[in-house]
Amino acid sequence: IKDSKRIAIEIKSSISEGDVSTFERKVKLYEKKFNLKIDKKIILTPFANDKAIDIAKSFDIEIVEELNE
């Protein structure tokens, strides 16, 4: 929680379509269990295939593939 915004972040070495769907299910489960809304969803990974990126966009999940210092 930052500035009263809830951010869900998953860090993975690589992601596929299934990983994105699993992350979305985890977020929905958290929201249902704690009756709280997640404001932003982020997956941090150096390797994401195009299909996974497309699916992430449909779930409003941000894919971060590189960090800028």
C-alpha positions in Angstrom: 0.0 0.0 0.0 1.4 3.4 -1.0 -0.4 6.7 -0.7 -3.6 4.7 0.2 -3.3 2.9 -3.2 -3.0 -0.9 -3.3 -0.5 -2.3 -5.9 -0.2 -6.0 -6.6 3.3 -6.9 -8.0 4.6 -10.2 -9.2 8.2 -10.8 -10.1 9.0 -13.6 -12.5 12.0 -14.6 -14.6 9.7 -15.0 -17.6 5.9 -15.1 -18.2 3.5 -16.8 -20.5 -0.2 -16.4 -21.1 -1.0 -18.8 -18.3 1.2 -16.8 -15.8 -0.8 -13.6 -16.6 -4.1 -15.4 -16.1 -2.9 -16.9 -12.8 -1.8 -13.5 -11.5 -5.2 -12.0 -12.4 -6.9 -14.9 -10.5 -4.7 -14.2 -7.5 -5.6 -10.5 -7.5 -9.3 -11.3 -7.8 -9.1 -13.8 -4.9 -7.3 -11.2 -2.7 -10.0 -8.6 -3.6 -12.8 -11.0 -2.7 -11.2 -12.3 0.5 -10.3 -8.9 2.0 -13.1 -6.9 0.3 -10.5 -4.5 -1.0 -9.8 -3.1 -4.5 -6.4 -3.4 -6.1 -5.6 -0.1 -7.8 -2.7 -1.2 -10.0 -1.4 -4.6 -11.2 2.2 -5.0 -12.3 4.3 -8.0 -13.4 8.0 -7.4 -13.4 9.9 -9.7 -15.8 12.8 -9.6 -18.3 11.1 -12.0 -20.7 7.4 -11.8 -21.8 6.0 -13.2 -25.0 3.7 -11.1 -27.2 0.6 -13.2 -26.4 1.2 -12.7 -22.6 1.6 -8.9 -23.2 -1.7 -8.8 -25.1 -3.5 -10.8 -22.4 -2.0 -8.5 -19.7 -3.3 -5.4 -21.5 -6.8 -7.0 -21.6 -6.6 -7.4 -17.8 -5.2 -3.9 -17.3 -1.9 -5.4 -16.0 1.3 -3.4 -16.6 4.3 -5.5 -17.8 7.6 -4.0 -16.8 10.5 -5.6 -18.8 13.3 -3.3 -17.8 14.1 -1.0 -14.9 15.5 2.5 -15.4 17.8 3.7 -12.6 
